[in-house]
Amino acid sequence: MRVVREVSALFSDPGFIRKANILSGAKGGWERWFQLELACHIAVSYIEGYKIKLEDSSVYPGTHMRADLVLKARRFSKTTTVVELKCQTAAETIEDFFDRVEDDIANIPDLARDREDIEPLYGELAKNHPGQVERFPFPESLTSPSGFVSFYQGAKWG
């Protein structure tokens, strides 16, 4: 299972797009709603395959940080996927959002808005983090966000 593919699947569902069009412009942002929707989607799609934890503080020992989602494979693998979400708020400029994303990447990683903003955001992040950033556009029926940028950092050993 690839989290990026599951995010794309959610944003191809017309019902989800209707909700996102309403909630993405809400004051205070919509990250928590999206976190719960993504966790529910993964749980329903992969109920046998993954144990899902929300707001998990065990992955960053010795810090106050919590991972938005932690996916642990139940069988055949000891794989753990840590997902950090960043959703741009309605009142946030792309520059402020970029700074917030970079702050998270500096501490630990994951990420997206206006169609003209996604390319510069992707370009700057890709320049700063070569080989770790990809972009994914959403359908035109979604007014905002226009897509997402995924930052991937593999496990560090030793």
N, C-alpha and C positions, 0 to 999 in steps of 0.2 A: 504494500500500500504506500502510495506517495501522497503526502499531505497536499502538495501543490495541485495534484490531479483532483483531489477531493474538494479543494476550494473552487477550482474551475467548474466542477460538477454542480456545486451549489449555485454558482452564478449563471448557470445555464438553465436553471429552473425558473419559469415565469412567476410562480408564487413567491419564491424567494426574492426575485427582482422587485416585485411590488413592495414587499416589506423593506428591502434595502433602500428603495427610492424614497420611502417615507422616513426611515430612521437615520439614514446617512446625513441628512440635513438637520437633525435634532441637536439642540444645544446640549453640550456636554459630550457629544460623540456617540458612537454606536459600537465601540470595541467589545464591551461586555456582552451585548446581545449577539454579536457575531461569534464570539468565543463559545457561547452556549449553543448556537446553531451548528457550528462546526463540530463541536463535541457530540451533539446529538446525531448529526449526519454520520459521523464515523462510527459511533456506537451502533446505530441501526444497520449500517452497511457491513460492518466488520465485527459483529457482536461476539463471535467465537474467537477472533484473532487477536484482539487487543484489550488490555486493561487501560482505562482512561482516567486520569486524575486531573482535576482543575485546581488552579492556584496552588501548585505543589512547591513547597519550600525545601523539600529534601534534595533536590538536584543542585542546589547552590549552598553547600554546607558552610556554616560560619558567616552567612550574610543574611540580610533581611529580605533578599530577593525571592520572588515566587515565579515559577514558570506558568504561563497561561494554560498550556496543556502539556501533559506528559503521556506519551503512548508507549506502553510496554507490550512487546509481543508475548503472547501466552505460550506458544509452542515453537519448537524447532529453532529458536533463535533467542538470544539474550538481548536483542536490540531494544534500545530505548530511544525514542524520538522526542526531543524537547522542542516545543513550538512557542515562540514569542510572537505575539501579534502587535502591530501598531496600525491604528486606523486614524487617518487624518480627521480632525474635527471640523465642523462647518465653519467655525470662526478662525481657524488656523491657516496662516499663509503657508505656501509650499516651502518657503525658506525655514520657517519655524518647525514645520513637520520634518524637514530634512535634518535639522539640528537635533531634534528629538530622536529620530531614527539612528543617527550617528552616535548619539550618546548611548543608546541601547546596544548597538553593535560593539561599541568600545567596552561595554560591561558584559554583554552576551547578546545573541541575535533574534528576528523575522518581520514582514511588512505589507501602503498605497494612497488619485483623485482627478481633477479636471483633465480632460484629454490632452490639453496642451502642457500640463504639468508633469505627466507621468514620464515622458521622454527625458526631460532635464534631470528629474529625480533619478531615473535609472542611469543616465550617463554619468552623473557625479558619483553615485554609489559604485558603479562598475569601475570607474577610474580609481577610486580609493580602495576597492576590494576586488582586484582582477580575478576572474574565474569563479567568483562566489555569488554573483548576482545574475538573476534572470528577470524578465518582465513578461507579463501575461495580460493581454487586453480583455475586457469584458464586453458583452454585446452592447450595441448602441441603445437598446431599450433600457439600460441602466443609466440613469442620469448622472449619478455620482456614487461611488467612485468609478473611474474609467478602467481600472485595472489594478494589478498589484505587482509589487516587486518582491521577489523572494531572495533572501540572503541565506546561503547554506554554508555552514561551517562544520566539517566532520569532527569526530571525536579527536581529542589531543591525548596522546599517550605519553606517560612518563613525566 
